[in-house]
C-alpha cells in the first residue's frame, strides 16, 4: 500500500520520516510513504491518477480546504474547523479528516496543559481554527482572544469559532502585550514571528504552545522556559497528528508512538547539525 504527503512547498515535511518509522515498527513491509509537490490546482488531477494501491494522503498548505471540496465524505470535525489535513480512501471515494486538532490536544495534555481558563491565540489561519477545536476538547473555558496581523482577515477563524461553539474576541497582533494576562498563549505564527514578543512572554505568567518545530527552541520558547513556564513545541503536535493519520490509513489501533518520536527527533537533530 502507498501513502504520501502533498503540499507546496513540501520538501521540508517531516511526515515521511514519521510514517515510515511507524510502518517499520508495525512490520508493514509492503507499505511506502512518499512526498509530492502539489498546489490547489494540481490536487484533483493528482487524486484522479491514483489507483487502489493508495491508502491515504497527508495534506499541508495550501490544500486543506481544497481537499474538503474534492472528498466524497468530510468528517464533522473537518467541517467545523474548516480544513482537512488527511484523505483516506474508502469504498466510495476519499474521506477527509482533520488530525491537527488531535495533534494539538494530545501534545498539550501530555505536557500537563489542560483546561486553561483564558487563552490567547496568535494568528488567524487554519492552524488557529484547529487550536480552537483543541481547546474545546481539553475543556478550555473563559475568554479566548485571537490576535491577527489584520483583523479584517479573521472571517474564516471567526466562522470556525461559531461552528465550534467557542466564542472568541479578535484584536490586532500589534497589541499583544495588552492581552498577556492569560493562562496559555498558542502561537500559530510562522518561524521567527513570535520572537519579537519573547520579552513580553517572559514577563507574563502564561504557558506557551508554539507551532514551530525547526529551528527549535524559538526565542519565545526560551524566554518562557527560563522563567519557569511550560512550553509545548510544534514537534509533539506534528508527531501526534501523524499518529492519528497512521491509525486512520492503516486501520491499526496500536500505533508505535515511541518509534515515531525517536525517528522524528533524530531527523530534526540531523537537519540542525547539517544547517550549523
ABEGO torsion letter per residue (X at the ends): XBBBBBEOBAAABAAAAAAAAAAAAAGBAABBBBBBBBBAAAAAAAAAABBAABABBBBBOAAAAAAAAABABBBAAAAAAGBBABBBBBAAEBBBBBAAAAAAAAAAAAAGBBGBABBBBBEABAAAAAAAAAAAAAGBBEBBBBBBABAAAAAAAAAAAAAAGBBBBBBBAAAAAAAABBABBBBABBBGAAAAAAAAAAABABBBBBABAOBOBBAAAAAAAAAGBBBBBAAAAAAAAAAAAAAAAAGBABBBAAAAAAAAAAAAAAAAAAAX
